[in-house]
Amino acid sequence: MDKALAAAERQIADINKIASARGLDYLSAKLKEVAIMRVENPDIGIEELGRMMDPPLSKSGVNNRLRRISEIAKGL
């Protein structure tokens, strides 16, 4: 559980970095959707986050999008 919370905190920090540097509109629509869902739901796992998406995403799909967000944040 601690590992998941630490990962969520890192993801939110990356999202906030992008939001302050470029705004969330800098992200593609798919990445922006995941970013908003993560910020609004910091305490849930990526599998549940995927089920909340429309259409639902697999755990792998959510993870891939969050990884891309992290890469973008590192590039700023």
All heavy atoms as a GROMACS GRO file, in nm:
protein
  580
    1MET      N    1   0.082  -0.119   0.000
    1MET     CA    2   0.000   0.000   0.000
    1MET      C    3   0.086   0.126   0.000
    1MET      O    4   0.057   0.221  -0.073
    1MET     CB    5  -0.093  -0.004   0.122
    1MET     CG    6  -0.198   0.101   0.119
    1MET     SD    7  -0.308   0.078  -0.020
    1MET     CE    8  -0.448   0.161   0.036
    2ASP      N    9   0.192   0.127   0.080
    2ASP     CA   10   0.281   0.243   0.084
    2ASP      C   11   0.344   0.269  -0.051
    2ASP      O   12   0.362   0.384  -0.092
    2ASP     CB   13   0.390   0.224   0.190
    2ASP     CG   14   0.334   0.228   0.331
    2ASP    OD1   15   0.227   0.290   0.350
    2ASP    OD2   16   0.398   0.172   0.422
    3LYS      N   17   0.378   0.161  -0.121
    3LYS     CA   18   0.439   0.173  -0.254
    3LYS      C   19   0.342   0.239  -0.352
    3LYS      O   20   0.380   0.326  -0.430
    3LYS     CB   21   0.479   0.033  -0.303
    3LYS     CG   22   0.556   0.032  -0.431
    3LYS     CD   23   0.596  -0.110  -0.465
    3LYS     CE   24   0.657  -0.118  -0.602
    3LYS     NZ   25   0.691  -0.255  -0.640
    4ALA      N   26   0.216   0.200  -0.346
    4ALA     CA   27   0.114   0.257  -0.434
    4ALA      C   28   0.091   0.405  -0.404
    4ALA      O   29   0.077   0.487  -0.495
    4ALA     CB   30  -0.016   0.179  -0.422
    5LEU      N   31   0.089   0.440  -0.275
    5LEU     CA   32   0.070   0.581  -0.238
    5LEU      C   33   0.189   0.666  -0.280
    5LEU      O   34   0.171   0.778  -0.327
    5LEU     CB   35   0.047   0.592  -0.087
    5LEU     CG   36  -0.089   0.546  -0.037
    5LEU    CD1   37  -0.097   0.551   0.115
    5LEU    CD2   38  -0.200   0.630  -0.097
    6ALA      N   39   0.309   0.611  -0.266
    6ALA     CA   40   0.429   0.684  -0.308
    6ALA      C   41   0.427   0.706  -0.459
    6ALA      O   42   0.462   0.815  -0.507
    6ALA     CB   43   0.554   0.608  -0.266
    7ALA      N   44   0.384   0.605  -0.534
    7ALA     CA   45   0.375   0.618  -0.680
    7ALA      C   46   0.271   0.723  -0.717
    7ALA      O   47   0.296   0.806  -0.806
    7ALA     CB   48   0.339   0.483  -0.742
    8ALA      N   49   0.158   0.722  -0.650
    8ALA     CA   50   0.053   0.822  -0.678
    8ALA      C   51   0.104   0.962  -0.648
    8ALA      O   52   0.076   1.056  -0.725
    8ALA     CB   53  -0.072   0.791  -0.596
    9GLU      N   54   0.179   0.979  -0.541
    9GLU     CA   55   0.234   1.110  -0.507
    9GLU      C   56   0.331   1.158  -0.615
    9GLU      O   57   0.329   1.275  -0.652
    9GLU     CB   58   0.303   1.106  -0.371
    9GLU     CG   59   0.206   1.096  -0.255
    9GLU     CD   60   0.274   1.080  -0.120
    9GLU    OE1   61   0.400   1.080  -0.114
    9GLU    OE2   62   0.202   1.070  -0.020
   10ARG      N   63   0.414   1.067  -0.665
   10ARG     CA   64   0.507   1.102  -0.774
   10ARG      C   65   0.431   1.141  -0.900
   10ARG      O   66   0.465   1.238  -0.968
   10ARG     CB   67   0.602   0.986  -0.805
   10ARG     CG   68   0.717   0.970  -0.708
   10ARG     CD   69   0.822   0.872  -0.758
   10ARG     NE   70   0.768   0.745  -0.805
   10ARG     CZ   71   0.744   0.640  -0.728
   10ARG    NH1   72   0.768   0.645  -0.598
   10ARG    NH2   73   0.696   0.529  -0.778
   11GLN      N   74   0.327   1.064  -0.931
   11GLN     CA   75   0.247   1.094  -1.050
   11GLN      C   76   0.180   1.230  -1.038
   11GLN      O   77   0.181   1.309  -1.133
   11GLN     CB   78   0.141   0.984  -1.069
   11GLN     CG   79   0.201   0.850  -1.104
   11GLN     CD   80   0.107   0.734  -1.074
   11GLN    OE1   81  -0.002   0.751  -1.020
   11GLN    NE2   82   0.152   0.612  -1.106
   12ILE      N   83   0.126   1.260  -0.922
   12ILE     CA   84   0.061   1.389  -0.902
   12ILE      C   85   0.163   1.502  -0.908
   12ILE      O   86   0.135   1.608  -0.964
   12ILE     CB   87  -0.019   1.389  -0.770
   12ILE    CG1   88  -0.140   1.294  -0.785
   12ILE    CG2   89  -0.064   1.529  -0.732
   12ILE    CD1   90  -0.213   1.264  -0.657
   13ALA      N   91   0.282   1.480  -0.854
   13ALA     CA   92   0.388   1.582  -0.862
   13ALA      C   93   0.425   1.608  -1.008
   13ALA      O   94   0.443   1.725  -1.048
   13ALA     CB   95   0.510   1.537  -0.782
   14ASP      N   96   0.434   1.502  -1.088
   14ASP     CA   97   0.464   1.520  -1.231
   14ASP      C   98   0.352   1.597  -1.301
   14ASP      O   99   0.379   1.686  -1.382
   14ASP     CB  100   0.482   1.384  -1.299
   14ASP     CG  101   0.610   1.313  -1.259
   14ASP    OD1  102   0.704   1.381  -1.211
   14ASP    OD2  103   0.617   1.190  -1.277
   15ILE      N  104   0.229   1.564  -1.270
   15ILE     CA  105   0.114   1.632  -1.331
   15ILE      C  106   0.114   1.780  -1.292
   15ILE      O  107   0.094   1.867  -1.376
   15ILE     CB  108  -0.018   1.563  -1.290
   15ILE    CG1  109  -0.024   1.423  -1.353
   15ILE    CG2  110  -0.139   1.647  -1.330
   15ILE    CD1  111  -0.128   1.330  -1.291
   16ASN      N  112   0.140   1.807  -1.164
   16ASN     CA  113   0.144   1.946  -1.118
   16ASN      C  114   0.258   2.024  -1.184
   16ASN      O  115   0.243   2.143  -1.214
   16ASN     CB  116   0.155   1.952  -0.966
   16ASN     CG  117   0.027   1.912  -0.898
   16ASN    OD1  118  -0.081   1.923  -0.955
   16ASN    ND2  119   0.036   1.865  -0.776
   17LYS      N  120   0.370   1.957  -1.207
   17LYS     CA  121   0.484   2.021  -1.275
   17LYS      C  122   0.445   2.063  -1.416
   17LYS      O  123   0.472   2.174  -1.460
   17LYS     CB  124   0.604   1.927  -1.278
   17LYS     CG  125   0.726   1.986  -1.344
   17LYS     CD  126   0.843   1.889  -1.338
   17LYS     CE  127   0.966   1.949  -1.404
   17LYS     NZ  128   1.080   1.856  -1.396
   18ILE      N  129   0.379   1.973  -1.487
   18ILE     CA  130   0.333   2.004  -1.623
   18ILE      C  131   0.230   2.116  -1.620
   18ILE      O  132   0.235   2.209  -1.700
   18ILE     CB  133   0.276   1.878  -1.691
   18ILE    CG1  134   0.386   1.774  -1.713
   18ILE    CG2  135   0.208   1.913  -1.824
   18ILE    CD1  136   0.336   1.636  -1.751
   19ALA      N  137   0.136   2.107  -1.524
   19ALA     CA  138   0.030   2.207  -1.514
   19ALA      C  139   0.088   2.345  -1.490
   19ALA      O  140   0.044   2.444  -1.550
   19ALA     CB  141  -0.067   2.170  -1.403
   20SER      N  142   0.190   2.356  -1.403
   20SER     CA  143   0.246   2.489  -1.376
   20SER      C  144   0.337   2.538  -1.487
   20SER      O  145   0.342   2.657  -1.513
   20SER     CB  146   0.319   2.497  -1.244
   20SER     OG  147   0.361   2.382  -1.192
   21ALA      N  148   0.405   2.447  -1.554
   21ALA     CA  149   0.500   2.489  -1.658
   21ALA      C  150   0.430   2.519  -1.790
   21ALA      O  151   0.462   2.617  -1.857
   21ALA     CB  152   0.606   2.381  -1.679
   22ARG      N  153   0.336   2.434  -1.830
   22ARG     CA  154   0.274   2.446  -1.962
   22ARG      C  155   0.123   2.445  -1.961
   22ARG      O  156   0.060   2.474  -2.061
   22ARG     CB  157   0.321   2.330  -2.051
   22ARG     CG  158   0.469   2.319  -2.073
   22ARG     CD  159   0.514   2.423  -2.173
   22ARG     NE  160   0.656   2.418  -2.192
   22ARG     CZ  161   0.716   2.380  -2.303
   22ARG    NH1  162   0.645   2.341  -2.405
   22ARG    NH2  163   0.848   2.381  -2.311
   23GLY      N  164   0.062   2.402  -1.852
   23GLY     CA  165  -0.083   2.383  -1.847
   23GLY      C  166  -0.118   2.242  -1.894
   23GLY      O  167  -0.044   2.183  -1.973
   24LEU      N  168  -0.226   2.189  -1.844
   24LEU     CA  169  -0.264   2.052  -1.880
   24LEU      C  170  -0.305   2.040  -2.027
   24LEU      O  171  -0.303   1.930  -2.082
   24LEU     CB  172  -0.375   2.000  -1.789
   24LEU     CG  173  -0.333   1.970  -1.645
   24LEU    CD1  174  -0.452   1.914  -1.567
   24LEU    CD2  175  -0.216   1.875  -1.639
   25ASP      N  176  -0.338   2.151  -2.091
   25ASP     CA  177  -0.371   2.145  -2.234
   25ASP      C  178  -0.249   2.110  -2.318
   25ASP      O  179  -0.263   2.078  -2.436
   25ASP     CB  180  -0.431   2.278  -2.280
   25ASP     CG  181  -0.572   2.297  -2.228
   25ASP    OD1  182  -0.640   2.195  -2.199
   25ASP    OD2  183  -0.615   2.413  -2.214
   26TYR      N  184  -0.131   2.115  -2.259
   26TYR     CA  185  -0.007   2.073  -2.326
   26TYR      C  186  -0.011   1.923  -2.354
   26TYR      O  187   0.050   1.876  -2.449
   26TYR     CB  188   0.112   2.109  -2.236
   26TYR     CG  189   0.246   2.074  -2.293
   26TYR    CD1  190   0.299   2.146  -2.400
   26TYR    CD2  191   0.323   1.972  -2.240
   26TYR    CE1  192   0.424   2.116  -2.453
   26TYR    CE2  193   0.447   1.941  -2.292
   26TYR     CZ  194   0.497   2.013  -2.398
   26TYR     OH  195   0.621   1.982  -2.449
   27LEU      N  196  -0.087   1.849  -2.274
   27LEU     CA  197  -0.099   1.704  -2.290
   27LEU      C  198  -0.203   1.670  -2.396
   27LEU      O  199  -0.296   1.747  -2.418
   27LEU     CB  200  -0.140   1.639  -2.157
   27LEU     CG  201  -0.047   1.658  -2.039
   27LEU    CD1  202  -0.112   1.603  -1.912
   27LEU    CD2  203   0.086   1.590  -2.064
   28SER      N  204  -0.188   1.553  -2.456
   28SER     CA  205  -0.291   1.505  -2.548
   28SER      C  206  -0.419   1.481  -2.468
   28SER      O  207  -0.416   1.472  -2.345
   28SER     CB  208  -0.246   1.374  -2.613
   28SER     OG  209  -0.245   1.268  -2.517
   29ALA      N  210  -0.530   1.470  -2.535
   29ALA     CA  211  -0.659   1.450  -2.468
   29ALA      C  212  -0.658   1.324  -2.380
   29ALA      O  213  -0.709   1.326  -2.268
   29ALA     CB  214  -0.772   1.442  -2.570
   30LYS      N  215  -0.598   1.216  -2.429
   30LYS     CA  216  -0.594   1.091  -2.353
   30LYS      C  217  -0.509   1.105  -2.228
   30LYS      O  218  -0.546   1.057  -2.121
   30LYS     CB  219  -0.542   0.977  -2.440
   30LYS     CG  220  -0.638   0.938  -2.550
   30LYS     CD  221  -0.582   0.829  -2.636
   30LYS     CE  222  -0.680   0.792  -2.747
   30LYS     NZ  223  -0.630   0.681  -2.829
   31LEU      N  224  -0.394   1.170  -2.241
   31LEU     CA  225  -0.307   1.189  -2.125
   31LEU      C  226  -0.370   1.287  -2.026
   31LEU      O  227  -0.362   1.268  -1.904
   31LEU     CB  228  -0.169   1.239  -2.168
   31LEU     CG  229  -0.084   1.144  -2.252
   31LEU    CD1  230   0.051   1.206  -2.283
   31LEU    CD2  231  -0.068   1.009  -2.184
   32LYS      N  232  -0.433   1.389  -2.077
   32LYS     CA  233  -0.499   1.488  -1.991
   32LYS      C  234  -0.609   1.422  -1.910
   32LYS      O  235  -0.624   1.450  -1.791
   32LYS     CB  236  -0.555   1.602  -2.077
   32LYS     CG  237  -0.620   1.711  -1.996
   32LYS     CD  238  -0.670   1.822  -2.088
   32LYS     CE  239  -0.745   1.928  -2.011
   32LYS     NZ  240  -0.795   2.035  -2.098
   33GLU      N  241  -0.686   1.333  -1.972
   33GLU     CA  242  -0.794   1.264  -1.902
   33GLU      C  243  -0.739   1.182  -1.786
   33GLU      O  244  -0.791   1.188  -1.675
   33GLU     CB  245  -0.870   1.173  -1.999
   33GLU     CG  246  -0.984   1.097  -1.936
   33GLU     CD  247  -1.052   1.000  -2.030
   33GLU    OE1  248  -0.994   0.964  -2.134
   33GLU    OE2  249  -1.165   0.960  -1.997
   34VAL      N  250  -0.631   1.108  -1.810
   34VAL     CA  251  -0.570   1.028  -1.703
   34VAL      C  252  -0.514   1.120  -1.595
   34VAL      O  253  -0.528   1.092  -1.475
   34VAL     CB  254  -0.460   0.936  -1.759
   34VAL    CG1  255  -0.380   0.872  -1.648
   34VAL    CG2  256  -0.520   0.828  -1.848
   35ALA      N  257  -0.451   1.230  -1.635
   35ALA     CA  258  -0.393   1.323  -1.539
   35ALA      C  259  -0.500   1.380  -1.446
   35ALA      O  260  -0.483   1.383  -1.324
   35ALA     CB  261  -0.322   1.436  -1.613
   36ILE      N  262  -0.611   1.422  -1.502
   36ILE     CA  263  -0.719   1.478  -1.421
   36ILE      C  264  -0.777   1.373  -1.327
   36ILE      O  265  -0.799   1.399  -1.209
   36ILE     CB  266  -0.829   1.539  -1.511
   36ILE    CG1  267  -0.774   1.664  -1.581
   36ILE    CG2  268  -0.955   1.571  -1.432
   36ILE    CD1  269  -0.862   1.718  -1.693
   37MET      N  270  -0.797   1.252  -1.378
   37MET     CA  271  -0.850   1.144  -1.294
   37MET      C  272  -0.755   1.112  -1.179
   37MET      O  273  -0.800   1.088  -1.067
   37MET     CB  274  -0.875   1.018  -1.378
   37MET     CG  275  -0.987   1.033  -1.478
   37MET     SD  276  -1.149   1.052  -1.401
   37MET     CE  277  -1.188   0.882  -1.371
   38ARG      N  278  -0.625   1.113  -1.206
   38ARG     CA  279  -0.527   1.082  -1.101
   38ARG      C  280  -0.529   1.191  -0.993
   38ARG      O  281  -0.531   1.161  -0.874
   38ARG     CB  282  -0.388   1.067  -1.161
   38ARG     CG  283  -0.274   1.061  -1.060
   38ARG     CD  284  -0.299   0.972  -0.941
   38ARG     NE  285  -0.276   0.834  -0.969
   38ARG     CZ  286  -0.333   0.736  -0.899
   38ARG    NH1  287  -0.416   0.760  -0.801
   38ARG    NH2  288  -0.308   0.611  -0.928
   39VAL      N  289  -0.531   1.317  -1.033
   39VAL     CA  290  -0.531   1.427  -0.936
   39VAL      C  291  -0.659   1.424  -0.853
   39VAL      O  292  -0.656   1.448  -0.732
   39VAL     CB  293  -0.513   1.563  -1.007
   39VAL    CG1  294  -0.537   1.678  -0.913
   39VAL    CG2  295  -0.373   1.572  -1.068
   40GLU      N  296  -0.771   1.394  -0.916
   40GLU     CA  297  -0.899   1.392  -0.845
   40GLU      C  298  -0.914   1.268  -0.756
   40GLU      O  299  -0.997   1.267  -0.665
   40GLU     CB  300  -1.015   1.397  -0.944
   40GLU     CG  301  -1.028   1.531  -1.014
   40GLU     CD  302  -1.138   1.534  -1.118
   40GLU    OE1  303  -1.196   1.427  -1.151
   40GLU    OE2  304  -1.167   1.644  -1.169
   41ASN      N  305  -0.835   1.163  -0.784
   41ASN     CA  306  -0.847   1.037  -0.710
   41ASN      C  307  -0.710   0.987  -0.668
   41ASN      O  308  -0.663   0.881  -0.715
   41ASN     CB  309  -0.917   0.931  -0.797
   41ASN     CG  310  -1.053   0.975  -0.842
   41ASN    OD1  311  -1.148   0.969  -0.765
   41ASN    ND2  312  -1.065   1.021  -0.965
   42PRO      N  313  -0.643   1.058  -0.578
   42PRO     CA  314  -0.505   1.022  -0.543
   42PRO      C  315  -0.492   0.893  -0.463
   42PRO      O  316  -0.384   0.834  -0.458
   42PRO     CB  317  -0.458   1.142  -0.460
   42PRO     CG  318  -0.582   1.199  -0.402
   42PRO     CD  319  -0.688   1.177  -0.507
   43ASP      N  320  -0.602   0.848  -0.404
   43ASP     CA  321  -0.594   0.734  -0.313
   43ASP      C  322  -0.638   0.601  -0.375
   43ASP      O  323  -0.649   0.502  -0.304
   43ASP     CB  324  -0.678   0.764  -0.189
   43ASP     CG  325  -0.821   0.801  -0.223
   43ASP    OD1  326  -0.847   0.841  -0.337
   43ASP    OD2  327  -0.908   0.789  -0.134
   44ILE      N  328  -0.661   0.597  -0.505
   44ILE     CA  329  -0.703   0.471  -0.566
   44ILE      C  330  -0.591   0.417  -0.655
   44ILE      O  331  -0.506   0.490  -0.703
   44ILE     CB  332  -0.834   0.485  -0.647
   44ILE    CG1  333  -0.816   0.578  -0.766
   44ILE    CG2  334  -0.947   0.533  -0.558
   44ILE    CD1  335  -0.936   0.580  -0.858
   45GLY      N  336  -0.593   0.287  -0.677
   45GLY     CA  337  -0.493   0.221  -0.760
   45GLY      C  338  -0.519   0.244  -0.908
   45GLY      O  339  -0.627   0.287  -0.948
   46ILE      N  340  -0.420   0.211  -0.989
   46ILE     CA  341  -0.433   0.236  -1.132
   46ILE      C  342  -0.535   0.144  -1.198
   46ILE      O  343  -0.596   0.180  -1.297
   46ILE     CB  344  -0.298   0.234  -1.206
   46ILE    CG1  345  -0.228   0.101  -1.193
   46ILE    CG2  346  -0.209   0.346  -1.161
   46ILE    CD1  347  -0.103   0.089  -1.278
   47GLU      N  348  -0.554   0.026  -1.141
   47GLU     CA  349  -0.656  -0.064  -1.197
   47GLU      C  350  -0.795  -0.002  -1.182
   47GLU      O  351  -0.874   0.001  -1.276
   47GLU     CB  352  -0.650  -0.200  -1.129
   47GLU     CG  353  -0.735  -0.304  -1.195
   47GLU     CD  354  -0.712  -0.443  -1.139
   47GLU    OE1  355  -0.620  -0.463  -1.057
   47GLU    OE2  356  -0.789  -0.532  -1.178
   48GLU      N  357  -0.823   0.050  -1.064
   48GLU     CA  358  -0.953   0.114  -1.040
   48GLU      C  359  -0.964   0.243  -1.121
   48GLU      O  360  -1.070   0.275  -1.173
   48GLU     CB  361  -0.971   0.144  -0.891
   48GLU     CG  362  -1.110   0.193  -0.857
   48GLU     CD  363  -1.133   0.214  -0.708
   48GLU    OE1  364  -1.053   0.166  -0.627
   48GLU    OE2  365  -1.232   0.280  -0.676
   49LEU      N  366  -0.854   0.315  -1.134
   49LEU     CA  367  -0.852   0.437  -1.215
   49LEU      C  368  -0.892   0.402  -1.359
   49LEU      O  369  -0.971   0.473  -1.419
   49LEU     CB  370  -0.711   0.496  -1.212
   49LEU     CG  371  -0.693   0.643  -1.241
   49LEU    CD1  372  -0.767   0.728  -1.140
   49LEU    CD2  373  -0.546   0.679  -1.239
   50GLY      N  374  -0.841   0.292  -1.410
   50GLY     CA  375  -0.874   0.247  -1.544
   50GLY      C  376  -1.021   0.215  -1.561
   50GLY      O  377  -1.082   0.246  -1.664
   51ARG      N  378  -1.080   0.155  -1.459
   51ARG     CA  379  -1.224   0.122  -1.464
   51ARG      C  380  -1.310   0.247  -1.466
   51ARG      O  381  -1.422   0.246  -1.516
   51ARG     CB  382  -1.263   0.032  -1.347
   51ARG     CG  383  -1.213  -0.110  -1.360
   51ARG     CD  384  -1.281  -0.202  -1.261
   51ARG     NE  385  -1.258  -0.163  -1.123
   51ARG     CZ  386  -1.166  -0.216  -1.043
   51ARG    NH1  387  -1.086  -0.310  -1.088
   51ARG    NH2  388  -1.154  -0.175  -0.918
   52MET      N  389  -1.259   0.357  -1.412
   52MET     CA  390  -1.334   0.482  -1.406
   52MET      C  391  -1.329   0.560  -1.538
   52MET      O  392  -1.408   0.652  -1.559
   52MET     CB  393  -1.280   0.571  -1.294
   52MET     CG  394  -1.300   0.513  -1.156
   52MET     SD  395  -1.216   0.609  -1.028
   52MET     CE  396  -1.310   0.761  -1.034
   53MET      N  397  -1.237   0.523  -1.626
   53MET     CA  398  -1.221   0.593  -1.753
   53MET      C  399  -1.336   0.558  -1.847
   53MET      O  400  -1.402   0.457  -1.832
   53MET     CB  401  -1.088   0.554  -1.819
   53MET     CG  402  -0.966   0.574  -1.731
   53MET     SD  403  -0.930   0.743  -1.694
   53MET     CE  404  -0.864   0.795  -1.847
   54ASP      N  405  -1.358   0.643  -1.946
   54ASP     CA  406  -1.463   0.618  -2.045
   54ASP      C  407  -1.404   0.628  -2.185
   54ASP      O  408  -1.374   0.738  -2.230
   54ASP     CB  409  -1.575   0.720  -2.027
   54ASP     CG  410  -1.694   0.691  -2.117
   54ASP    OD1  411  -1.713   0.573  -2.153
   54ASP    OD2  412  -1.766   0.786  -2.153
   55PRO      N  413  -1.383   0.519  -2.256
   55PRO     CA  414  -1.410   0.381  -2.215
   55PRO      C  415  -1.306   0.333  -2.114
   55PRO      O  416  -1.197   0.391  -2.105
   55PRO     CB  417  -1.398   0.304  -2.347
   55PRO     CG  418  -1.303   0.382  -2.428
   55PRO     CD  419  -1.327   0.527  -2.390
   56PRO      N  420  -1.339   0.228  -2.040
   56PRO     CA  421  -1.244   0.176  -1.940
   56PRO      C  422  -1.112   0.136  -2.004
   56PRO      O  423  -1.106   0.093  -2.119
   56PRO     CB  424  -1.317   0.054  -1.884
   56PRO     CG  425  -1.461   0.079  -1.911
   56PRO     CD  426  -1.464   0.155  -2.041
   57LEU      N  427  -1.005   0.152  -1.926
   57LEU     CA  428  -0.871   0.116  -1.971
   57LEU      C  429  -0.818   0.002  -1.884
   57LEU      O  430  -0.854  -0.008  -1.767
   57LEU     CB  431  -0.775   0.234  -1.953
   57LEU     CG  432  -0.773   0.344  -2.056
   57LEU    CD1  433  -0.676   0.452  -2.013
   57LEU    CD2  434  -0.734   0.290  -2.191
   58SER      N  435  -0.730  -0.076  -1.940
   58SER     CA  436  -0.663  -0.180  -1.863
   58SER      C  437  -0.562  -0.115  -1.769
   58SER      O  438  -0.523   0.001  -1.787
   58SER     CB  439  -0.591  -0.278  -1.956
   58SER     OG  440  -0.484  -0.212  -2.021
   59LYS      N  441  -0.518  -0.191  -1.671
   59LYS     CA  442  -0.414  -0.144  -1.579
   59LYS      C  443  -0.290  -0.104  -1.658
   59LYS      O  444  -0.229  -0.001  -1.632
   59LYS     CB  445  -0.383  -0.256  -1.479
   59LYS     CG  446  -0.282  -0.220  -1.375
   59LYS     CD  447  -0.265  -0.337  -1.278
   59LYS     CE  448  -0.158  -0.306  -1.175
   59LYS     NZ  449  -0.142  -0.418  -1.081
   60SER      N  450  -0.256  -0.184  -1.756
   60SER     CA  451  -0.141  -0.157  -1.842
   60SER      C  452  -0.158  -0.027  -1.919
   60SER      O  453  -0.064   0.053  -1.932
   60SER     CB  454  -0.121  -0.275  -1.938
   60SER     OG  455  -0.031  -0.243  -2.039
   61GLY      N  456  -0.278  -0.003  -1.970
   61GLY     CA  457  -0.306   0.118  -2.046
   61GLY      C  458  -0.291   0.243  -1.961
   61GLY      O  459  -0.231   0.343  -2.003
   62VAL      N  460  -0.342   0.239  -1.838
   62VAL     CA  461  -0.329   0.352  -1.747
   62VAL      C  462  -0.183   0.372  -1.711
   62VAL      O  463  -0.132   0.485  -1.712
   62VAL     CB  464  -0.414   0.331  -1.618
   62VAL    CG1  465  -0.388   0.441  -1.517
   62VAL    CG2  466  -0.561   0.324  -1.653
   63ASN      N  467  -0.114   0.263  -1.682
   63ASN     CA  468   0.027   0.271  -1.645
   63ASN      C  469   0.110   0.333  -1.758
   63ASN      O  470   0.198   0.416  -1.733
   63ASN     CB  471   0.080   0.133  -1.607
   63ASN     CG  472   0.210   0.140  -1.533
   63ASN    OD1  473   0.227   0.226  -1.447
   63ASN    ND2  474   0.302   0.053  -1.566
   64ASN      N  475   0.083   0.292  -1.881
   64ASN     CA  476   0.156   0.348  -1.995
   64ASN      C  477   0.133   0.499  -2.008
   64ASN      O  478   0.227   0.574  -2.034
   64ASN     CB  479   0.115   0.279  -2.125
   64ASN     CG  480   0.172   0.140  -2.137
   64ASN    OD1  481   0.273   0.108  -2.077
   64ASN    ND2  482   0.106   0.056  -2.215
   65ARG      N  483   0.011   0.543  -1.989
   65ARG     CA  484  -0.018   0.686  -1.999
   65ARG      C  485   0.048   0.764  -1.885
   65ARG      O  486   0.102   0.873  -1.906
   65ARG     CB  487  -0.169   0.710  -2.000
   65ARG     CG  488  -0.230   0.662  -2.131
   65ARG     CD  489  -0.379   0.687  -2.136
   65ARG     NE  490  -0.434   0.628  -2.258
   65ARG     CZ  491  -0.560   0.636  -2.294
   65ARG    NH1  492  -0.647   0.702  -2.219
   65ARG    NH2  493  -0.602   0.579  -2.406
   66LEU      N  494   0.045   0.708  -1.765
   66LEU     CA  495   0.110   0.776  -1.652
   66LEU      C  496   0.262   0.781  -1.673
   66LEU      O  497   0.326   0.879  -1.636
   66LEU     CB  498   0.075   0.706  -1.521
   66LEU     CG  499  -0.069   0.726  -1.474
   66LEU    CD1  500  -0.102   0.632  -1.359
   66LEU    CD2  501  -0.093   0.870  -1.433
   67ARG      N  502   0.317   0.677  -1.733
   67ARG     CA  503   0.461   0.677  -1.762
   67ARG      C  504   0.495   0.785  -1.864
   67ARG      O  505   0.595   0.857  -1.850
   67ARG     CB  506   0.506   0.539  -1.810
   67ARG     CG  507   0.657   0.528  -1.822
   67ARG     CD  508   0.706   0.388  -1.857
   67ARG     NE  509   0.661   0.349  -1.990
   67ARG     CZ  510   0.573   0.253  -2.015
   67ARG    NH1  511   0.520   0.185  -1.917
   67ARG    NH2  512   0.537   0.225  -2.138
   68ARG      N  513   0.411   0.802  -1.967
   68ARG     CA  514   0.434   0.908  -2.065
   68ARG      C  515   0.425   1.046  -2.001
   68ARG      O  516   0.503   1.136  -2.034
   68ARG     CB  517   0.337   0.896  -2.183
   68ARG     CG  518   0.380   0.785  -2.278
   68ARG     CD  519   0.298   0.788  -2.403
   68ARG     NE  520   0.173   0.716  -2.374
   68ARG     CZ  521   0.065   0.720  -2.448
   68ARG    NH1  522   0.061   0.791  -2.557
   68ARG    NH2  523  -0.043   0.653  -2.414
   69ILE      N  524   0.331   1.063  -1.909
   69ILE     CA  525   0.319   1.189  -1.837
   69ILE      C  526   0.448   1.217  -1.759
   69ILE      O  527   0.500   1.328  -1.759
   69ILE     CB  528   0.195   1.189  -1.745
   69ILE    CG1  529   0.068   1.197  -1.830
   69ILE    CG2  530   0.202   1.302  -1.643
   69ILE    CD1  531  -0.061   1.173  -1.753
   70SER      N  532   0.500   1.115  -1.694
   70SER     CA  533   0.624   1.128  -1.618
   70SER      C  534   0.740   1.167  -1.710
   70SER      O  535   0.822   1.254  -1.674
   70SER     CB  536   0.656   0.996  -1.546
   70SER     OG  537   0.777   1.005  -1.477
   71GLU      N  538   0.749   1.106  -1.827
   71GLU     CA  539   0.855   1.140  -1.923
   71GLU      C  540   0.844   1.284  -1.969
   71GLU      O  541   0.945   1.353  -1.983
   71GLU     CB  542   0.850   1.044  -2.042
   71GLU     CG  543   0.891   0.903  -2.007
   71GLU     CD  544   0.857   0.803  -2.117
   71GLU    OE1  545   0.806   0.843  -2.224
   71GLU    OE2  546   0.884   0.683  -2.094
   72ILE      N  547   0.722   1.331  -1.991
   72ILE     CA  548   0.701   1.470  -2.032
   72ILE      C  549   0.746   1.564  -1.920
   72ILE      O  550   0.815   1.663  -1.945
   72ILE     CB  551   0.553   1.494  -2.068
   72ILE    CG1  552   0.518   1.422  -2.198
   72ILE    CG2  553   0.523   1.644  -2.081
   72ILE    CD1  554   0.370   1.414  -2.229
   73ALA      N  555   0.710   1.531  -1.796
   73ALA     CA  556   0.748   1.616  -1.682
   73ALA      C  557   0.900   1.622  -1.668
   73ALA      O  558   0.955   1.729  -1.641
   73ALA     CB  559   0.684   1.562  -1.554
   74LYS      N  560   0.967   1.510  -1.688
   74LYS     CA  561   1.114   1.509  -1.679
   74LYS      C  562   1.179   1.594  -1.788
   74LYS      O  563   1.287   1.647  -1.767
   74LYS     CB  564   1.166   1.366  -1.685
   74LYS     CG  565   1.138   1.288  -1.559
   74LYS     CD  566   1.184   1.145  -1.570
   74LYS     CE  567   1.141   1.069  -1.445
   74LYS     NZ  568   1.156   0.925  -1.459
   75GLY      N  569   1.112   1.605  -1.900
   75GLY     CA  570   1.164   1.683  -2.011
   75GLY      C  571   1.145   1.833  -1.996
   75GLY      O  572   1.199   1.911  -2.076
   76LEU      N  573   1.071   1.876  -1.898
   76LEU     CA  574   1.045   2.019  -1.878
   76LEU      C  575   1.155   2.084  -1.795
   76LEU      O  576   1.220   2.026  -1.717
   76LEU     CB  577   0.910   2.041  -1.812
   76LEU     CG  578   0.789   1.998  -1.892
   76LEU    CD1  579   0.662   2.018  -1.811
   76LEU    CD2  580   0.779   2.077  -2.022
   0.00000   0.00000   0.00000
